[in-house]
Amino acid sequence: MPYTPSAEVPRCAVVDVGSNSVRLVVFEGQARNPLPIFNEKAVLRLGRGLAVSGRMDEEAMAQALTVLRRYHAVARAMGAGTVEALATSAVREAVNGPDFVERIRAEMPELPMRVLSGAEEATLSAAGVLCGIPSADGILADIGGGSLEVVRLATGSARAVQTLRLGVIRLAERAGGDVLRARAIAEAELAGVSWLGEGEDRDLYLVGGAWRALARVHMAQTGYPLAIVHHYTIRREEARDLAGVIAGAGRRALERLPGVARRRIEDLPFAAVVLRRLLRAAAPRRVVFSANGLREGWFLNRMPAAVRAEDPMLAAAREMAARHGRDPALPGALLRWTEPLFPDESAELRRLREAVCLLSDIGSHDHPEYRAEQSFFRILRQPGVGLDHHARAFLALAVALRYESEPDAPFLAPARLLLDVSATHRAEGLGRALRLAYTLSAGTPDLLAGTALVVTPRQLVLRLAENSGVFAGEAVLRRLDRLAQARGLEATAEAG
């Protein structure tokens, strides 16, 4: 009997029928951050041979039908209320694409199948990137097996879209497997996109499995401390050097590179060629890799407008606080209580502080000996798509120190490597302040309301209301003193 999810936590599923692979993703809930609870991919390479014959491979289509039957059964068994298949480049361009679609509809009439135009595919991909990076400004490039979608992003929307025949399978076939010919083909196609130059000194957002594979190579080569591709960011010069090395490497050399998946080896040189040409055409300042794309865009478009309008980082923090915290009123009280310590903070820094306050009680149900470590990794590795790597590190470090982690604990190393000195000091100060707040209040807003911090040019004053249930015991004075010392102030506690 199929699983039936609750009305409060519905499920939906999308099948992405691409030129290289067919993938099922089942999402849970109605939330600002898509939460995939099942993700399976079959590499079928439907687009192989399409550039030469104009047709999809018959054997690959037969395999795709088998896979689609399984994916539809999985989605229904998991209780997905909505299941939809989205077909992209290979299906829309192949001579036998319409016959393939009709066969699917005849054999699986209960599975809706939509063939996306190039513009629709690009628009959904843009929605997926904006889901995690609402302020994205620059050029989005989504590479698949059959096509490359490029999008001009500005002020949270797609301004221009174009589809090019530069997917890794298509480009390799057009170039006869010759990387030098592929370079010329890519350069000529990109030259026809007049607005690519608007990406100069902005960001280039890369979507697609072949480019995620490039990111993993770079992460392995540099010993990067966080194995999350989403939001991985490198300078243009680093991206250019990486693309140059990959494009010029032979198969044996690629097989020896750390982080290379075998199924991606033949695609990587052509993905690298397109990236190198894009870097030249758009001249971005940075390259940002996104794990979000078409599927996440499909999910977000199904959400109510109020959900889509939420800040994704704060939404992720609220969701985690709701699952693991004790009192929903406490984060707001903590935000107000810590305000005097940060009088001149920017809007972005206040946003980070709010997220820390939301997350500061998520270890309340963990074993006391491991609360700091558990909370640290729960935040650092959470699935929220709106957290870049700096935010993950900042939030995780601050909350670990709120739980009184040793400042030099080995498990904190990833966060310290990802943060600069200023951000590290701020996270440490916020963690100390929250530790004091929890010692005073026992994690309750009512007790916290009987206390207040006042900062003067020379002193950090803790004011305690009489008969409020709080007092300046040894633990309170010790933590107040540590907080004051870190700010170069004298600690004082006073009643009244």
C-alpha positions as CSV (number, residue, x, y, z in Angstrom):
1,M,0.0,0.0,0.0
2,P,1.5,3.4,-1.0
3,Y,2.8,5.7,1.8
4,T,0.4,8.6,2.5
5,P,2.1,11.8,3.6
6,S,0.4,14.2,5.9
7,A,-1.5,17.2,4.5
8,E,1.0,19.4,6.3
9,V,4.0,17.8,4.6
10,P,3.0,16.9,1.1
11,R,5.3,15.3,-1.5
12,C,5.8,15.9,-5.2
13,A,8.1,14.4,-7.8
14,V,9.7,15.4,-11.0
15,V,11.4,13.3,-13.7
16,D,14.0,15.1,-15.7
17,V,14.3,13.3,-19.1
18,G,17.6,14.8,-20.4
19,S,20.0,14.1,-23.2
20,N,22.5,12.5,-20.9
21,S,20.5,11.1,-18.0
22,V,17.0,10.5,-16.7
23,R,16.6,11.5,-13.1
24,L,13.8,11.3,-10.5
25,V,13.7,13.7,-7.5
26,V,11.0,13.4,-4.8
27,F,10.6,16.6,-2.7
28,E,9.0,16.8,0.7
29,G,7.0,19.7,2.1
30,Q,6.0,23.2,1.0
31,A,9.1,25.2,1.9
32,R,11.4,27.9,0.6
33,N,14.2,25.4,0.5
34,P,13.5,22.3,-1.7
35,L,14.1,19.2,0.4
36,P,14.8,16.2,-1.8
37,I,14.2,12.9,0.0
38,F,14.9,10.7,-2.9
39,N,17.2,11.2,-5.9
40,E,18.0,8.5,-8.5
41,K,19.7,8.9,-11.9
42,A,20.1,6.6,-14.9
43,V,22.7,7.6,-17.4
44,L,21.1,6.5,-20.7
45,R,22.6,9.1,-23.1
46,L,19.4,9.5,-25.1
47,G,21.1,12.3,-27.1
48,R,24.0,10.1,-28.3
49,G,24.2,10.2,-32.1
50,L,21.5,12.9,-32.4
51,A,23.9,15.4,-34.0
52,V,24.6,13.0,-36.8
53,S,21.4,11.1,-37.3
54,G,18.8,13.5,-36.0
55,R,17.3,10.6,-34.0
56,M,17.5,9.3,-30.5
57,D,19.0,5.9,-30.0
58,E,16.4,3.2,-30.0
59,E,18.0,1.1,-27.3
60,A,18.3,4.2,-25.1
61,M,14.6,4.9,-25.6
62,A,13.7,1.4,-24.6
63,Q,15.8,1.7,-21.5
64,A,14.2,5.1,-20.8
65,L,10.7,3.5,-20.8
66,T,11.8,0.9,-18.3
67,V,13.4,3.6,-16.1
68,L,10.3,5.8,-16.3
69,R,8.0,2.9,-15.2
70,R,10.3,2.4,-12.2
71,Y,10.4,6.1,-11.4
72,H,6.6,6.5,-11.6
73,A,6.2,3.5,-9.3
74,V,8.7,4.9,-6.8
75,A,7.0,8.3,-6.8
76,R,3.6,6.8,-6.2
77,A,4.8,4.4,-3.5
78,M,6.4,7.4,-1.7
79,G,3.1,9.2,-1.7
80,A,3.9,12.0,-4.2
81,G,0.7,13.8,-4.9
82,T,2.0,15.4,-8.1
83,V,4.4,13.6,-10.5
84,E,5.5,15.2,-13.7
85,A,8.1,14.3,-16.4
86,L,9.9,17.1,-18.1
87,A,11.7,16.3,-21.4
88,T,14.5,18.6,-22.7
89,S,16.9,18.9,-25.6
90,A,17.1,15.4,-27.0
91,V,13.3,14.7,-27.0
92,R,12.3,18.1,-28.3
93,E,14.8,18.1,-31.2
94,A,14.9,14.4,-32.3
95,V,12.9,13.4,-35.4
96,N,11.6,10.4,-33.3
97,G,10.9,12.6,-30.3
98,P,7.2,12.9,-30.8
99,D,6.8,9.1,-31.3
100,F,8.8,8.6,-28.0
101,V,6.5,10.9,-26.2
102,E,3.3,9.3,-27.6
103,R,4.6,5.9,-26.6
104,I,5.2,7.1,-23.0
105,R,1.7,8.6,-22.9
106,A,0.1,5.5,-24.2
107,E,1.9,3.1,-21.8
108,M,1.8,5.4,-18.8
109,P,-1.2,7.7,-19.2
110,E,-1.2,8.6,-15.5
111,L,2.3,10.2,-15.9
112,P,2.1,13.7,-17.3
113,M,4.8,14.4,-19.8
114,R,5.8,17.9,-20.9
115,V,8.4,18.6,-23.6
116,L,10.1,21.9,-22.7
117,S,11.1,24.5,-25.3
118,G,14.6,25.9,-24.9
119,A,13.3,29.1,-23.4
120,E,11.1,27.1,-20.9
121,E,14.1,25.0,-19.9
122,A,16.3,28.1,-19.4
123,T,13.6,29.8,-17.4
124,L,13.1,26.9,-15.1
125,S,16.9,26.6,-14.6
126,A,17.0,30.3,-13.7
127,A,14.2,29.8,-11.2
128,G,16.3,27.0,-9.6
129,V,19.4,29.2,-9.3
130,L,17.4,32.1,-7.9
131,C,15.8,29.7,-5.4
132,G,19.2,29.5,-3.7
133,I,20.7,32.8,-4.7
134,P,17.9,35.3,-4.9
135,S,20.2,38.2,-5.6
136,A,22.0,36.5,-8.4
137,D,23.4,39.0,-10.9
138,G,25.3,37.9,-14.0
139,I,25.2,35.1,-16.5
140,L,23.7,31.6,-15.8
141,A,24.9,28.8,-18.0
142,D,23.2,25.4,-17.7
143,I,25.0,22.6,-19.6
144,G,23.4,19.3,-20.4
145,G,24.1,16.6,-22.9
146,G,22.3,18.2,-25.8
147,S,22.2,22.0,-25.1
148,L,23.5,24.9,-23.2
149,E,21.0,27.4,-21.8
150,V,22.4,30.8,-21.1
151,V,20.4,33.4,-19.1
152,R,21.0,37.0,-18.1
153,L,20.1,37.3,-14.4
154,A,19.5,40.7,-12.8
155,T,17.6,41.8,-9.7
156,G,16.2,38.4,-9.0
157,S,14.8,37.7,-12.5
158,A,15.7,36.3,-15.9
159,R,16.2,39.2,-18.4
160,A,17.2,37.3,-21.5
161,V,17.5,33.6,-22.4
162,Q,19.0,31.6,-25.3
163,T,19.6,28.0,-26.1
164,L,22.7,26.8,-27.9
165,R,23.7,23.4,-29.3
166,L,26.6,23.1,-26.9
167,G,25.7,20.3,-24.6
168,V,28.6,18.0,-23.9
169,I,27.4,15.1,-26.0
170,R,26.2,17.3,-28.9
171,L,29.5,19.3,-29.0
172,A,31.7,16.2,-28.9
173,E,29.8,14.8,-31.9
174,R,29.7,18.1,-33.8
175,A,33.5,18.3,-33.3
176,G,34.2,14.7,-34.2
177,G,35.7,14.2,-30.7
178,D,38.3,16.9,-31.5
179,V,38.8,19.4,-28.6
180,L,40.3,22.0,-30.9
181,R,37.4,21.9,-33.3
182,A,35.0,22.0,-30.3
183,R,36.7,25.2,-29.2
184,A,36.0,26.9,-32.5
185,I,32.4,25.7,-32.5
186,A,31.8,27.0,-29.0
187,E,33.4,30.3,-29.7
188,A,31.3,30.8,-32.8
189,E,28.0,29.9,-31.1
190,L,28.7,32.1,-28.1
191,A,29.6,35.0,-30.3
192,G,25.9,35.0,-31.4
193,V,24.7,35.9,-27.9
194,S,25.1,39.7,-27.9
195,W,24.3,40.2,-24.2
196,L,27.0,37.9,-22.7
197,G,29.3,40.8,-22.3
198,E,26.8,42.1,-19.6
199,G,28.4,39.5,-17.3
200,E,31.6,41.5,-17.1
201,D,32.8,41.8,-13.4
202,R,29.6,40.0,-12.3
203,D,29.2,36.3,-11.5
204,L,28.9,33.3,-13.8
205,Y,26.6,30.7,-12.4
206,L,27.2,27.2,-13.6
207,V,24.5,24.5,-13.6
208,G,24.7,20.9,-14.8
209,G,26.4,17.7,-13.9
210,A,29.5,18.1,-16.1
211,W,30.3,21.4,-14.4
212,R,29.6,20.1,-11.0
213,A,32.2,17.4,-11.8
214,L,34.7,20.2,-12.7
215,A,34.0,21.8,-9.3
216,R,34.7,18.5,-7.5
217,V,38.1,18.2,-9.3
218,H,39.0,21.7,-8.1
219,M,37.9,21.0,-4.6
220,A,39.9,17.8,-4.4
221,Q,43.0,19.5,-5.9
222,T,42.8,22.4,-3.4
223,G,41.9,20.3,-0.3
224,Y,38.7,22.4,0.2
225,P,37.3,21.7,3.6
226,L,33.6,21.4,2.7
227,A,32.4,18.7,0.2
228,I,29.3,20.7,-1.0
229,V,29.3,21.9,-4.6
230,H,26.3,24.2,-4.2
231,H,27.6,27.8,-3.8
232,Y,31.2,26.7,-4.3
233,T,32.9,29.9,-5.6
234,I,36.2,30.4,-7.4
235,R,37.9,33.4,-9.0
236,R,37.8,33.7,-12.8
237,E,41.5,33.1,-13.1
238,E,41.1,29.8,-11.1
239,A,38.3,28.7,-13.4
240,R,40.3,29.6,-16.5
241,D,43.3,27.5,-15.3
242,L,41.1,24.6,-14.3
243,A,39.3,24.6,-17.7
244,G,42.6,24.8,-19.5
245,V,44.0,21.8,-17.7
246,I,40.9,19.6,-18.2
247,A,40.5,20.6,-21.8
248,G,44.1,19.7,-22.6
249,A,44.3,16.5,-20.6
250,G,44.1,13.0,-22.2
251,R,41.8,10.3,-20.8
252,R,44.5,8.6,-18.8
253,A,45.5,11.9,-17.1
254,L,41.8,12.6,-16.3
255,E,41.4,9.2,-14.8
256,R,44.3,10.0,-12.4
257,L,42.8,13.3,-11.3
258,P,41.2,13.2,-7.8
259,G,37.5,13.7,-7.6
260,V,36.7,12.6,-11.2
261,A,33.7,10.3,-11.7
262,R,34.4,7.7,-14.4
263,R,31.1,8.3,-16.1
264,R,32.0,12.0,-16.6
265,I,35.5,11.5,-18.1
266,E,34.6,11.7,-21.8
267,D,32.4,14.8,-21.1
268,L,34.8,16.8,-19.1
269,P,37.1,18.1,-21.9
270,F,34.1,19.5,-23.8
271,A,32.5,21.0,-20.7
272,A,35.9,22.7,-20.0
273,V,36.1,24.0,-23.6
274,V,32.7,25.7,-23.2
275,L,33.6,27.1,-19.8
276,R,36.8,28.6,-21.2
277,R,35.0,30.2,-24.0
278,L,32.3,31.5,-21.7
279,L,34.9,33.0,-19.4
280,R,36.3,34.9,-22.4
281,A,32.9,36.1,-23.6
282,A,31.4,37.1,-20.3
283,A,34.5,38.2,-18.4
284,P,33.0,37.4,-14.9
285,R,34.7,38.2,-11.7
286,R,33.8,34.9,-10.1
287,V,32.4,31.5,-11.0
288,V,29.6,30.2,-8.7
289,F,28.6,26.5,-9.0
290,S,24.9,25.7,-8.4
291,A,23.5,22.3,-7.6
292,N,20.0,23.9,-8.2
293,G,18.6,24.0,-11.7
294,L,15.6,22.9,-13.6
295,R,14.2,20.5,-11.0
296,E,14.4,23.0,-8.2
297,G,12.9,25.7,-10.4
298,W,10.0,23.4,-11.1
299,F,9.5,22.8,-7.4
300,L,9.7,26.5,-6.4
301,N,7.2,27.5,-9.1
302,R,4.7,25.2,-7.4
303,M,5.0,27.0,-4.1
304,P,2.7,29.7,-2.9
305,A,3.8,33.3,-3.5
306,A,4.3,33.9,0.2
307,V,6.7,31.0,0.4
308,R,8.7,32.1,-2.7
309,A,9.1,35.5,-1.1
310,E,10.9,34.2,2.0
311,D,14.6,34.7,2.6
312,P,16.0,31.2,1.9
313,M,18.7,31.3,4.6
314,L,16.3,32.5,7.3
315,A,13.7,30.0,6.1
316,A,16.1,27.2,6.5
317,A,17.1,28.4,10.0
318,R,13.4,28.6,11.0
319,E,12.7,25.1,9.7
320,M,15.6,23.7,11.7
321,A,14.6,25.6,14.8
322,A,11.1,24.3,14.5
323,R,12.4,20.7,14.4
324,H,15.0,20.9,17.1
325,G,14.4,23.9,19.3
326,R,12.3,24.2,22.5
327,D,10.6,27.6,22.4
328,P,9.6,29.4,19.2
329,A,9.5,32.8,21.0
330,L,13.2,32.6,22.1
331,P,15.0,33.4,18.8
332,G,13.3,36.8,18.6
333,A,14.1,37.6,22.2
334,L,17.8,36.7,21.6
335,L,17.9,38.9,18.6
336,R,16.8,41.9,20.6
337,W,19.0,41.0,23.6
338,T,22.2,40.8,21.5
339,E,21.4,44.1,19.7
340,P,23.5,46.4,21.9
341,L,26.6,44.4,21.1
342,F,26.4,45.1,17.4
343,P,25.2,48.7,17.0
344,D,26.6,49.4,13.5
345,E,26.0,46.1,11.8
346,S,25.0,46.0,8.1
347,A,21.7,44.4,7.0
348,E,23.6,41.3,5.9
349,L,25.4,40.9,9.2
350,R,22.1,41.4,11.1
351,R,20.6,38.7,8.9
352,L,23.4,36.3,9.9
353,R,22.9,37.2,13.6
354,E,19.2,36.5,13.2
355,A,20.0,33.1,11.7
356,V,22.3,32.3,14.6
357,C,19.7,33.2,17.1
358,L,17.2,30.9,15.3
359,L,19.7,28.0,15.3
360,S,21.1,28.5,18.8
361,D,18.9,25.9,20.5
362,I,19.0,23.1,18.0
363,G,21.3,20.9,20.2
364,S,18.8,20.9,23.1
365,H,17.8,17.3,22.5
366,D,21.3,15.9,21.9
367,H,23.6,14.2,24.3
368,P,25.2,17.0,26.5
369,E,28.8,15.7,25.6
370,Y,28.2,16.1,21.9
371,R,25.8,19.1,21.6
372,A,28.5,21.5,20.3
373,E,29.8,19.0,17.7
374,Q,26.4,17.7,16.6
375,S,25.0,21.3,16.2
376,F,28.1,22.4,14.3
377,F,27.9,19.6,11.7
378,R,24.1,19.8,11.5
379,I,24.4,23.5,10.4
380,L,27.5,23.2,8.3
381,R,26.1,20.3,6.3
382,Q,22.4,21.1,6.2
383,P,20.6,20.9,2.9
384,G,19.3,24.5,2.9
385,V,20.0,25.9,-0.6
386,G,20.2,29.5,0.5
387,L,23.3,29.2,2.6
388,D,26.6,29.9,0.9
389,H,29.8,28.4,2.4
390,H,30.7,31.5,4.4
391,A,27.2,31.6,6.0
392,R,27.4,27.9,6.8
393,A,30.8,28.3,8.5
394,F,29.7,31.4,10.4
395,L,26.5,30.0,11.7
396,A,28.1,26.6,12.6
397,L,31.0,28.2,14.5
398,A,28.8,30.7,16.4
399,V,26.4,27.9,17.6
400,A,29.2,25.5,18.5
401,L,30.7,28.2,20.7
402,R,27.3,28.9,22.2
403,Y,27.4,25.3,23.4
404,E,30.8,26.1,24.9
405,S,33.0,24.2,22.4
406,E,36.7,24.6,23.0
407,P,37.8,27.3,20.6
408,D,40.6,25.1,19.2
409,A,38.5,21.9,18.9
410,P,39.6,20.0,15.8
411,F,36.1,19.6,14.5
412,L,35.8,23.4,14.1
413,A,38.7,23.4,11.5
414,P,36.5,23.6,8.4
415,A,34.7,26.7,9.6
416,R,38.0,28.4,10.6
417,L,39.4,27.7,7.1
418,L,36.4,29.2,5.4
419,L,36.2,32.4,7.4
420,D,38.5,35.4,7.5
421,V,39.7,36.9,10.8
422,S,36.9,39.5,11.1
423,A,34.1,37.0,10.5
424,T,35.7,34.5,12.9
425,H,35.9,37.1,15.7
426,R,32.3,38.1,15.1
427,A,31.1,34.5,15.2
428,E,33.1,33.9,18.4
429,G,31.7,37.0,20.1
430,L,28.1,36.1,19.1
431,G,28.6,32.6,20.4
432,R,29.9,33.9,23.8
433,A,27.0,36.3,24.1
434,L,24.5,33.5,23.4
435,R,26.2,31.3,25.9
436,L,25.7,34.0,28.5
437,A,22.0,34.5,27.5
438,Y,21.3,30.8,27.9
439,T,23.0,30.6,31.3
440,L,20.9,33.4,32.5
441,S,17.6,32.4,31.0
442,A,17.6,28.6,30.9
443,G,16.5,29.0,27.3
444,T,13.3,30.8,28.1
445,P,12.2,34.3,26.9
446,D,10.5,35.1,30.2
447,L,13.7,34.9,32.2
448,L,15.8,36.6,29.5
449,A,13.4,39.5,29.7
450,G,14.6,40.2,33.2
451,T,18.1,40.9,31.9
452,A,19.7,43.4,29.5
453,L,23.2,44.3,28.2
454,V,24.4,47.8,28.1
455,V,27.6,48.8,26.3
456,T,29.5,52.0,27.3
457,P,32.9,53.2,26.0
458,R,34.6,51.3,28.8
459,Q,32.2,48.8,30.2
460,L,29.9,45.9,29.3
461,V,27.1,46.1,31.9
462,L,24.7,43.2,32.6
463,R,21.5,44.5,34.3
464,L,19.4,42.1,36.2
465,A,15.9,42.9,37.3
466,E,15.1,42.1,40.9
467,N,12.8,39.2,41.7
468,S,13.0,38.0,38.1
469,G,14.6,34.6,38.9
470,V,18.0,35.5,37.5
471,F,21.2,36.4,39.5
472,A,24.9,36.9,38.9
473,G,26.2,33.5,39.9
474,E,29.8,32.3,39.3
475,A,29.0,30.9,35.9
476,V,27.2,34.1,34.8
477,L,30.1,36.3,35.9
478,R,32.7,34.1,34.3
479,R,30.9,34.2,30.9
480,L,30.2,37.9,31.2
481,D,33.9,38.5,31.8
482,R,34.9,36.4,28.8
483,L,32.5,38.3,26.6
484,A,33.8,41.7,27.9
485,Q,37.4,40.8,27.6
486,A,37.0,39.8,23.9
487,R,35.7,43.3,23.3
488,G,38.3,45.1,25.4
489,L,35.8,46.1,28.0
490,E,35.4,45.8,31.8
491,A,32.6,43.5,32.9
492,T,30.0,44.8,35.4
493,A,26.8,43.2,36.7
494,E,24.2,45.4,38.5
495,A,20.7,45.0,39.9
496,G,17.9,47.2,38.9
